[in-house]
Amino acid sequence: MVANCQDIDVVLNGSGIVDVDPAQIDNGSTFDCGNLSFSLDVSSFECLNVGPNDVVLTVDNGLGESDDCTAVIQVEDLIPPVLLCNTSVQINLDANGTANLVASDLDNGSFDNCDFDFFVANTSFNCSDLGLNPVVLSGTDVAGNTGACSSMVSVVDNIPPNAVCNASVSINLDTDGSYILDPLE
C-alpha cells in the first residue's frame, strides 16, 4: 500500500470556513487488494489558517495496514471587507480649536468573512476645516483584501468667543470734544 498526496489550494467561504475532503488530497494512493479509506489529521480551516498548512493523509485498507503522506493546503481568502460608512458625521472643535476623529466614528456596520482593521487617513481637524470635509474609511483583512467607503465630516465650532475687556480706559478728547476709540484699547 502506498499513500500518494497532492498539494491543493482552497478558498474560504462567506463565513470564513472551508472543509477539505480527504479525496481532494489523494493523488492515486494504491493497494493491491481491498478498499481504501482516507482520513486527514486536519480537514477544517478558517481565517486563522490563511496561507500554507501541512496536513497528513492516512490511507487505511481496513486490514490493519496503513500508510500516510504529507500535503500542503494553501488556504486563501478572496473576499474583501465590505465597508459601510455613516453618510454624515459631525465633530465639534474643542476650546483649543481642534477635534479628532476615529475610524469607529465613521463605521456603520462594516463586515467581512475574516477579521479586519479599518482606518482613516485624516483624523485631526481644526478651525481651517470648518464645514464639510470628505473622509475615506478603509479596511484591510487578514489576507490583505481591502475595501473602502466615503463619508462627509462636518466640523463645527460651537464654543462662543470669550471677549476680554480692559477694566478702565482713559481717553482724552480732542478740541472738538470727540474721540475715536481703537478696538484694541
C-alpha positions, 0 to 999 in steps of 0.5 A: 500500500502506498499513500500518494498526496497532492498539494491543493489550494482552497478558498474560504467561504462567506463565513470564513470556513472551508472543509477539505475532503480527504479525496481532494488530497489523494493523488492515486494512493494504491493497494493491491487488494481491498478498499481504501479509506482516507482520513486527514489529521486536519480537514477544517480551516478558517481565517486563522489558517490563511496561507500554507498548512501541512496536513497528513493523509492516512490511507487505511485498507481496513486490514490493519495496514496503513500508510500516510503522506504529507500535503500542503493546503494553501488556504486563501481568502478572496473576499474583501471587507465590505465597508459601510460608512455613516453618510454624515458625521459631525465633530465639534472643535474643542476650546483649543480649536481642534477635534479628532476623529476615529475610524469607529466614528465613521463605521456603520456596520462594516463586515467581512468573512475574516477579521479586519482593521479599518482606518482613516487617513485624516483624523485631526481637524481644526478651525481651517476645516470648518464645514464639510470635509470628505473622509475615506474609511478603509479596511484591510483583512487578514489576507490583505483584501481591502475595501473602502467607503466615503463619508462627509465630516462636518466640523463645527465650532460651537464654543462662543468667543470669550471677549476680554475687556480692559477694566478702565480706559482713559481717553482724552478728547480732542478740541472738538470734544470727540474721540475715536476709540481703537478696538484694541484699547 
